[in-house]
């Protein structure tokens, strides 16, 4: 699926809600106190990648960065190099690309990281979605951060989707990104205005991160999926989309819609807490089995439908 530009954090020319965090990072760096290995943790879609990107823009492209409005010039030469991973002082790795890394890829990775720098600036190495890296990549990363150099800084972006090895966590300084409700709503409102989004989801009743909100809202609008309508029908649509594109975002949306559907039933007092727990567990276990063992799509839909009918 070809997603719109707002799905990519590098297209977030404005930084919303995290201005104090950016100022803090910039101050640490200017005073030579920025940790060599910094791990940003928080739920997916809270702005961790956007925050790191704006720190890099403000550091390497000061003339094109507005520190008052926290915006960058979308036509700057640095941005073009950054997006294409061509700027020599920034190396950006995404977890999705390292799910099936081979040993020779790891050697190339180490060579790239430790090559000499051609400017006076230090080098920043970003590992985004680090929870998606396979064990070979994580072991290689461990060896790399165990041998820090004065010229390298590491940003590890962790969405807490699964536990990381303690050896990685113990060698980094954790910095948590947590949005309060006012921040969350404010960021969503700004993103909706900036990208002129037509809302299907209600940001007040849907308690998800800004990044997930705009993505889920787009998919719901694009494919006529509404949280308040039949869950099994929505499940069928999203499984078909996943089968076609193999995009885990559709599965994440199913998890969200299941939560929304069951919470609605709970509020209407159709189901008790123990029933909600059992049904949610049933749906989530079957979805995970579908992903791991390639279970037949129709079998999964029928199983969920029958389970809901029996309540």
C-alpha positions, 0 to 999 in steps of 0.5 A, spaced: 500 500 500 502 506 498 501 510 504 500 518 504 506 522 506 504 523 514 506 516 515 513 517 514 516 521 520 521 524 516 515 528 513 513 531 519 516 538 518 513 540 525 514 538 532 508 538 536 508 537 543 515 535 545 519 542 544 521 541 551 524 534 550 528 537 544 531 543 548 533 538 553 537 534 548 540 540 544 542 543 551 545 536 553 549 536 546 551 543 546 554 542 553 557 535 551 553 531 556 549 527 551 549 520 553 553 516 547 548 511 547 541 513 548 534 509 548 528 513 547 522 508 549 515 509 549 508 507 545 508 507 538 506 513 535 508 518 541 513 522 536 520 518 538 522 518 531 520 525 529 523 528 536 530 525 534 529 527 526 528 534 529 534 534 533 538 532 527 535 537 523 537 543 528 544 540 529 546 539 522 542 544 518 541 550 523 540 555 517 534 551 515 531 550 522 526 555 526 528 553 533 522 558 535 516 554 531 520 548 531 520 547 523 524 545 518 525 547 511 522 542 507 527 544 501 533 544 504 539 540 501 540 536 508 533 533 508 534 530 501 540 527 503 537 525 510 531 522 507 536 518 502 541 516 508 546 520 504 548 524 509 555 522 512 554 524 519 547 520 520 546 513 519 539 511 520 537 503 520 530 501 521 528 495 524 524 492 519 530 492 514 533 487 519 528 482 521 532 477 517 539 480 517 545 475 515 552 475 518 555 478 512 550 484 513 553 485 520 560 486 518 558 491 513 554 494 518 560 495 523 564 497 517 559 503 515 559 505 523 566 505 524 568 509 517 572 516 518 568 522 519 569 527 513 566 533 517 567 536 524 561 534 527 560 527 531 556 522 527 549 520 530 547 512 528 539 511 529 536 504 530 529 505 529 524 500 531 529 496 535 525 491 537 524 488 530 531 487 529 533 480 529 538 476 534 544 477 530 543 484 529 542 485 536 548 481 538 552 486 533 549 492 536 551 490 543 558 489 540 558 496 537 556 500 543 561 496 547 566 499 543 564 507 543 568 512 540 568 519 541 565 521 535 559 516 535 552 517 538 547 512 538 539 513 538 536 507 540 528 507 539 524 502 542 516 502 542 516 496 547 513 491 542 517 486 545 522 485 551 530 487 549 536 483 551 538 486 558 545 487 555 542 492 550 538 496 556 544 496 561 549 499 556 544 505 554 541 511 558 533 510 557 529 516 556 521 515 556 517 519 552 510 519 555 504 523 553 499 526 558 492 526 555 492 534 553 499 533 549 496 527 546 489 531 544 493 537 542 498 533 537 492 529 534 489 536 533 495 539 530 496 533 525 489 533 523 490 541 521 496 540 518 495 534 513 487 536 513 485 529 515 477 527 515 476 524 521 473 517 522 475 516 529 474 520 535 480 523 538 477 524 545 474 517 545 479 513 542 485 513 547 491 511 542 497 515 540 497 521 535 501 517 530 497 511 531 491 515 530 492 518 524 494 512 521 488 508 523 484 514 521 487 513 514 485 506 513 478 506 516 477 512 512 480 509 506 476 502 506 470 504 510 472 501 517 468 504 523 469 501 530 462 502 532 460 497 526 460 489 526 467 487 528 467 481 524 466 484 518 471 489 520 476 483 521 474 480 514 476 487 511 483 487 514 485 480 514 484 481 506 488 487 506 493 484 510 493 478 506 494 482 500 500 487 502 503 483 508 503 490 512 503 489 520 499 495 521 492 492 519 493 487 524 495 492 529 488 496 527 485 489 528 487 489 535 485 496 537 478 495 534 477 488 538 479 492 544 474 498 542 469 493 540 469 489 547 470 496 551 463 498 548 460 491 550 463 492 557 460 499 557 453 497 555 453 492 560 452 486 555 458 482 558 462 482 565 469 483 566 471 475 566 468 475 559 471 480 556 478 478 558 476 471 555 474 473 549 480 478 548 484 472 549 481 468 544 481 473 539 489 475 540 491 468 541 488 466 534 490 472 531 497 471 533 496 463 531 494 466 524 501 470 523 505 465 526 502 459 522 499 462 516 492 459 519 486 459 514 483 466 514 476 464 513 477 459 519 479 465 523 473 469 521 469 463 523 472 461 529 471 469 532 464 469 529 462 463 533 465 465 539 462 472 539 455 469 538 456 464 544 456 470 549 
